[in-house]
């Protein structure tokens, strides 16, 4: 009799415990599902934020700047997008503001040299920059190939320079002497006097900074 009572008691206890165990499992499973869902949502939001931040900063860093940039065509070969597709001498030939420079480059026989170079920076004087030079002096230089080559190659640095590199720099040119740069933000000068009027322009093989004064090597 006592044995029978004990068996009944055990059965009743087991029946009472089973629903509690099932309930606990169900609650834990729900918590785990919620936790997984929360983690996925968090990861997705984080990835989205990183993507937006990265895209925004890259776009800002790639933008040309300066007052003369507004004169660049919005479309076609002479636009920023168009110039990015061509090597530097060809790209410059599509910009009307650089026609004197292009004529000088052709006269010096430097078109292929510039177009075939890789990872260079060109400080490109505008037509107005050349107009600052007395006509007699300019004509003399244009007809002296050796001197013209010396001046033009002084405007070319054999490495790609980003705006931040210009803040305080000294760089060897293809002419073999050095030029200096200074400034910050969207305001830079070369050799203390030539101002960058449209900078951070990209071509297929070069970075271009359009300047308002022709640079002259020291010797």
N, C-alpha and C positions, 0 to 999 in steps of 0.2 A: 504493500500500500504506500509506504513511504517512497519507494522507488518510482511509483507511478506519479505521485505528486511532484517529485523532483523533475521528471521528464516534461510534465505539463508546464511547470514554472520556466524551464529552459526554452521551451517552444514559444511561450508568451514573450519572454525577454527578447528572443531573436526577432520576433515579429515587430516588436517596438523599435528595435535598433535599425532594421533594414530601411524603412522610409527615411530615417535621419541620414543614413549613409548616402542614399540615392540623392537626397536633397543637397547634401554637401557637394557631391560630385557635379551636380547640375550647376550650382552656384559658381564653383571654381572654373568650370568650362566656360561659363558666360563671362567671367572676369578675364580669362585668358583671351577669349575672342575679342572682347573690348580692348584689351591691352594691345593685341596685335593690330587691330584696326587703328587705334590711336597712334601707334608707332609708324604705321604706313602713311597715315595722313601727315604726321609731323615730317617724315622723310621727304614726302612729296612736296610739301610747302617749302622745305629748306632747299630742295633742288630747284624749285621754281624761282625762289628769291635769288639764289646764286646765279642762275642763268640770266635773270634780268639785270643784276648788278654787273656781271661780266660784260654783257652786251653793251650796256650804257657806257661803261668806262672805255671800252675799246673804240666805240664810235667817236667819243669826244677826243680821244688822243689822235685820231686820224684826220681831223678836220683842218683844212687850210685856214689861215688867219691873216689879217692885215687889211688895211684900207683899199689896196689895189685889187684885192680878190674879187670885189664886186664887179669889176670890169671884165672878168673872165666869162666867156659865153656859158650859158646854162646847159647847152647840149652840143653835140657834134665833136669833131676831132680836137677843137681848141678848148673844150670844156675840161673840168678836172677829171671826169670819168674817161674822156677821150684821151687825154694826155697820159693817163695811167696805163693805157694799152700800148703806147709807143716808146721807143728808146729816146733818150733825152734830147738829142739834136733834132730829131724828127718832131718830137712833142713841142719843142720851142718854135719850130717853123710854123706851127699852127696857131701861135699866139701873136697877134698883130703888134702887141706892145714890145715884143722881143725881136723885131725884124732886123734892126741894126746889128744886134748880137749875132743873129743867124747869118747875116751877110759876112760878118767878120770871121765867124767859124769856118764858113765855106772858103773864104779867101786864104785862110791859114791852112786849109786842108785837114781840118780836125773833125770833120763830120763822122768818119768811120771810127776814129779814136774814141770819141765820146759815146757813140752808139754801141760800140762793142765792149766798153768798160763795164764792170759789174760792181754794184754796191758803192757808188760814188755819191758825193754831194756837190752840187753846182750852185754857186752864187751868181745869179744871172742879172746883169744890169739891164734896165729898161732903155727904151729909145731916149727918154728924157735924161737918163744918166749919161749917155753918150753925148747928148746935146750940150751938156755942161762943159765939154772939152772944146776949146777953140777949134774952129773948122780946119784951119791950116795944120794944127797939130794932129788932129784926128786923121786927116787925109794922109799926112806923112806916116803915121803909124800903120794905117791900113795898107799902105804900099811898101811896108818893110816887113816881110813875112817873118823874119826871125824875131823882131821886136813884138809883132802882133801875137805870135805864138807864145812868147814869154808872158805877155799880159793875160791872154786868155787862159792859159794853163794855171796861172796864179789864182784863178777863180774856181779851181776844181780841187777838192779834197778827196783823197783816195779811200774814204770810208763813209758809211752812212751815218749822218748826224741828225738826231732827233732834236726837237726844240729844247729839251732839258739839257742837252749836251752843249748848247750855245750859251748857257747862263754865265759861264766863265771858262773860256777855253782857248787853247792855242793848238793849231792844227797844221801839219805839213801839207803843202799843196803839190800838185803835179809839176809845178815850176821849180820845186825843191826848197823854196823858202817857206816861212810860216805866216799865217794870218791869225788874228785874234778875234774873239767874239765875246759879247757881254749882253746882259739883259735878263728879263724874266717875263713870265706870262705870255703876252702877245707883242712885246716890245723888245727888239734886239738890234744891236748894231755890230758892224764888222769893221775892224781896225779903228774903232772909236768914232767913225764918221758916217759910213754907209749904213743907211737904215733898211731893215727888212720891211718891204711894203706888202709882200704877199708870201707867207712862209708855209712850210710843211706841205709842199706840193709834191705829189708822187708821180714818177714816170716808171716805165717798165724796168729801168735799170739804175735809176738815180733818185735822190731826194733833192728838191730844188727850193732855193730861197731867192725870191726876186728882190733885188736891191735898187736903191735910187742913185747910186754913185759907182762909177767904174773904179775898181781897185787897182792900185799900182804897186808892183813889187819894189822893194827898197833899192834894188840895184839892177 
